[in-house]
Amino acid sequence: MHALDYPDRHFVRAAEGWLELGDSAEAARELRLVSREAAGHPDVLELGWRLHAMKGQWDDALTVAEQVTAAAPDRPSGWIHQSYCLHELKRTREAWDLLLDKVAQFPRDSIIPYNLACYACQMGDLVAAREWLKKAAQLRGIGEIRAMAASDPDLAPIRDSLDKL
């Protein structure tokens, strides 16, 4: 995928900044300035996803995540976003199936096994949840995964075993 040209690149960076500051209204204003030609670029779409996710608009976020995967199927983020939306929409089994299918395609991405651990935990398969969390720790580092898992409500059922990773 080609890089964004100016001024669209400027609008995307500004929107990222506003999102980092937690100001979704200003981020949305910046994204509205992006040209029609660049609106389907995966970088622009990912920001749109973040904006909807920040607002808890999971149906809209899912639509945008599907657009990300269509525009850039080789980016793991689109698939991760799509599965996360499904999970937030209480469609965890679909989220699980979607990501499980992407493990081999993105073997170095630690978020995929981490999210699979979350989904397995929420579906009641605590053994699988621990195994996926171990895989995530192998990819990202045990300290970072423990820190993420310690505050993740999806992993509450296995929180007492985090020290055994």
Phi, psi and omega in degrees: 000137181289156177284153177289142176268164173283145008271358183302320178301321178297315181297321179294315179297320178296318179297319177301316179299315179296322178296319178297329177276355178083015182257089183291330180295314179292323177298317179296320178300316179296318180294329178292342180276347180295140181295157178299326180295327183266352185299333180267005178292139183304326179295320178291315180298319180298322176293321175299320177299312180301321180297312179295321180296319179301326181271357182071024179269076191289327176296314178294320179298321178298317178301316180291321178299321176296324177293323177298314181294327177290320182283329184215072183296344180270004174264125179293333185301321180298318179291321178296314179299316181298314181294322180297319177299314179302317178299315180295333178273012179066031177243052188298322179299319177294320178299315178302308182300318181298311183287324179303325179290345184255357182303312182291329181289328183233067187292344182259001181271117183283339182289329180297307177294328177298312180294325176297324175298316179299313183293318178299318179300314181290337177270000175092005179262082186289331177296311179297321179301314179296319180295317179293324178294322176298318179296319177298319180294325178296326182276324189250340184110135187296321181297315181293318180293319177300317180297317179296314184292331183298333182245008182272116182297334178295335183259009181307320181297341179242012183302325182291348181251013182296330181289349180265006179295000000 
